[in-house]
Amino acid sequence: MTTLFAILLANTVLAANQYDEQKVLYHVNYHEQSRINETLVNVANHLEALGEDRVDIKVMIHGKAIEYLIAANDDEGKQMQLDSLRMNGVQFLVCGNTLNGYNITLEDLYEVEPEDMVQAGLPAIVDLQQKGYIYVRP
């Protein structure tokens, strides 16, 4: 039993030290529910691989992807997925231009706060890249 514990402990330490700290920006502007779900699984896997204290993840939601946050108001599965990621430090950013285009407000989206809104998604993406965030678009 002691040997098994030592191996598990060594694997945990190795995994924690395998990657440097990271700042990552996931870009989601597509409508396909399955693709959005797969992206959110990627985010969860990313968190698990590094640990929430070693990675800063932001997810930019704009365009047709905003419909996912609207639908989450009435979908417990989506709520659980979003809540789990948020509880682990993931910030979901939303585009003000998209809200205007859909003629909606933050209140129409599931659990989005004013600090989560950016004026325009693409300039915000570039700004975050300039601040050292690595761009990922699964």
N, C-alpha and C positions, 0 to 999 in steps of 0.2 A: 504494500500500500504506500509506503514512503517513497519508493522509486516512482510510482505512478504520479504522486503529488509533485515530486520534483520535476518530472517531465512536463506536466501541465503548467507548472509555474514558469519553467524555462520557456515554453512556447508562448505564454502570455507576455513575458518580458520581451522576447524576440519580436513578437507582433507589434508591441507598443513602440519599439525602437526601430522598426524596419523603415519607417517613412519619416521625413522631416515634417514639421508643422506646415499646414497648408491653408491657403485662402482660395476658395473655389466659388465660381459663379455658374450655376446651371441656368440655361436659357430655355424657356418653355413658351413657345408661341404657336403651337400646333393644337389641333382640335381632337385628334384621335385619343379616346379614353384609354385604350390599351397602351398607347405610347406614353401617355402621361403617367399611368400606373407604373410602367417599366422604369421611367425616369425617377419616380419617387422611390422605387425599390433600389435603384442605383444610389440615390442619395443616402438611403438607410444603410446600404452596404458600405458606402464611403465612411459614414460615421462609425460604423462598427469596426472597420479596419484601423482607423486612426484613434478613435475615442473623441468624444465631444470637446475635450479640453485641448486637443491638438489640431483641430480643424475648424475653420470658420466658413460655413456654407450659407450662401444666399441663393435663392431661386427667383429669377425674374419671370413673372407671369404677365404676358400681354397678348394682344390679338385675340384670336379665338380661344386660347387657353383660359381666358378669364371665365368662360362658361363653366369650367371645372369648379371654380370657387363659388359661383352662383349655385350650381347643383349641390354643392356640399351642404348647403343650408338644410336640405331635406334628405341627405344620404348619410346614414350613420357610419358606413364603411369609409367613405371619404373623410368624414370628420375624424375618425380614429386615426387614419393614416396621417392627416395633416397635424393633428394634435400631438401625435407621437414624435414627429419630426420637430415640431416647434419646441416641445419639452426638452429636446436634445440640442437646442440652440440654433436650429435652422430658421432663417428669416425668409419669408415669402414677400417679395417686393412686387407691387402692382403699378402699372402704367396709368397715369392720369389721363393721357390721351385716349387710351382704350376705354376708360370709364366714360369719358365724354362721348366717344363714338358709339358706345352701347346705351348712352343716356341713363347711366346708373350712378350710384354713389357707393362709398365704402360700406354703408349699412346693408347694401344688397349682396355683399360678399361674406363668406363664412370667416368670422374671427379675424378680420383685417383691421389693423389700427392705423391711425393717421401717419405714424412714423414709418409705416410700410409702403407708403405711396411715394412714387417719384413722378416728376412732371412728364417725362418722356422715357420710355423703356430703352431705346437704343443709345441715346446719349448717356444714360445711367450705366449701361453695360460698358461703354468705352471708359467712362470715369472710373468704374471699379477695376477695369483692367489696368488703367494707369496707376491705380493704388495697389497693384500687385495681385489682384485676383486672377486666377487661371480660368479661362473661359471653356465651358463644356456644354455641348449641345447634343445630347443623345438622340 
